[in-house]
Amino acid sequence: MQLTQREAPPADLLIKGARLVDGASGLEGPQLDVRIASGVIAEVGSSLDPAGAEMIDADGLTMTPGLVDPHVHLRTPGDEDEEDIASGTRAAAAGGFVAILAMPNTSPVVDSAAVLNGLITRASEQAVVATGFFAAITRGLEGRELVDMAELAARGAVGFSDDGRPVERAGMLRRALQYSSVTGRKLSLHEEDLTLTAGAQMHEGAVSAELGLHGYPSIGESVMVGRDLQIARYEGAPLHLCHISAAESVAEIRRAKELGVAVTAEVSPHHLCLTDELVRDLDPAVSKMSPPLRSDADRAALVEALADGTLDCVGTDHAPHRAHEKEVPFEAAPNGVIGLETAFAAVYTNLVEPGLVPLATVLERMSTGPARAFGLPAPALRVGRPVHHGRETAPSEGARCRDGAR
Amino acid sequence: MDLYPPTGLARRRHLLSIGDLERADVERILETAEGFESVMHRDVKKVPTLRGRTVMNVFFESSTRTSSSFELAAKRLSADTVNLKASGSSVDKGESLKDTVLTLSAYDPDVIVIRHPQAGAPALVTRHTDAHVVNAGDGKHQHPTQSLLDLYTIRKALGQVEGLQVAIVGDVLHSRVARSNIQALRLLGAEVLLVGPPALIPRDAAAAMGVTVSYDIGDIAEADVVYVLRMQRERMLEGANYVPSLTEYSALWGVTPERVQPSQLVMHPGPINRGVEIAAEVADSASSRIVDQVRAGLVTRMAVLYDLLTEPTTRGGQAALRAVEPAGQEVA
């Protein structure tokens, strides 16, 4: 397994008076100084001496472990005019992320060692945060032949995913799960029964009935979640489920966890914060994605599941498009919205501030949770841990979101 | 009419959805349309009301009734008209809707009337033009002027809409007319019953739209108005099997002479498929108002253009009177 980033001079600095919150270590609230020497946390305490190092006055700010995003689209290779490794990782740094995992549904698809090697090389030159790459489960995402999973794992793939498409055939998924145990890398699954979602434009419900947009029913996701959890249980194989959006899927995952299935699952900031009511504006740039924004009952179920750990992590499903591709009638627009820069602020504003989920829990789900799901080192505010010091500034979201990350 | 000003542009009134109208808006437009009715019976059927104004009709989808009546409505009001169809335009050369709108807006039109196969197209147009935008049908979403002309037709035939029972029969799922009409009928106090095959009635219709749902054609017996929809095969997903066949559809949900009473009004937005959703005998019967609907389309669309381009007054009747002064008088 491999995370790659551009070499940067190790930081030497003193952060004064930050409120430290770390979901993993249970550290919550003390106002302390943190000294970083040669890129490693050297000392945590009160009234530390800057000793010539650069100093940041963090009075009134909160310091947390860096965030980890298990699901982004860097559009590289092939669509670098939408996003490239440099711009995508800068967005990640601006959002407080120190590690991101990129999906392989690119042009060409990351289904060979050559494409994967090319990405890792580019990341070593351009990535400003640690970046891992998924390889496809099936060649060309076509669902017919498995990729050479062992070779790709050896070359550094962090896991396997046909994201953007489901693995339609149960038999194929079974083979992939069996073989993934050899590679030690997880499958990350996009769950969708295409026979239930053909032509879908938005969540099937009261709003779609009124707007006349073809619906993506919640069962379009949950029947596939149910199927794959059964296969995983039968095979005793771990698996990860992408961007869970429906209450029915949450129920399936909860039950599977009770039965001992080694499943981890992720939810996007937009599914935690927004509902299908937003589609009424018919602006695809803000409200068209797959899976779609769902009902308020679904949203409430997702928030509850994030709080109780049924959902292990937040993944942005950051999916940039060319502006002109979204400046079209709603029905003609592609799916996908961006999320890296605003993920933490959105979740903080909509979940932490109203008291729905404690900050420490949110941080766990956005840092340790995703790291653990993919066997990555978990960022932590502890002496001896490395520090990735970025200098990107998140955009102001005006009244809609509180406090970005730095 | 306080209609949805798009953000970021000068405040403009548009007609995008019935859902954005209040009852007073609808009543004012219907009264204005009534005022225009008298013009239709004159030898010279033209008034100078919108002289010097420009109305652009942009149709990205085939249309007989709507495009012809918008064109004629604008002409009867003395507006200049430009009619653009998707085929034969730059759209054939790959131009985006945004660019088409920017191009047309360079001529400073007062109104852009747009029909488009995709929901949300009129909303997009409002983001790129200073003109008033009228939705002449977008995807399966809305067709507000059809609803206004249907209300006009019902009011003329039965005196009022309040308290009526209206059964909408057939392919509701793919029908922008049904969506607009449900909102319009309920806004004016009618009760709506949807009747059709389960797969062609939106799953959450009852809760979302305040209607009653039935899969039994027998339930139309109580309705004052039977509003028949076409099976919109061009909008159906291939292989979706909403119903096993049109034969089964006609047998279970076709509006046939034995299923309607002479006292019931029968309406249809057209085009009709005789023998599929409606029997020829019903379409041609004394109960049918299908041709009246087309005629109502002209005065209703005149009223919509008039309403958008003049400051609405609270007393629609007066506004209409001003609108119908014959062309000759003002010239003199």
Interface residues (C-beta under 8 A of the other chain):
Chain A: A198 G199 Q201 E204 G205 A206 V207 S208 A209 E210 L211 G212 L213 H214 G215 P217 D281 L282 D283 P284 H324 E327 V328 P329 F330 E331 A332
Chain B: G19 S96 L97 K98 H116 P117 Q118 A119 G120 A121 A123 L124 D138 G139 K140 H141 Q142 H174 S175 R176 R179 P202 R203 D204 A205 A207 A208 M209 L237 A240
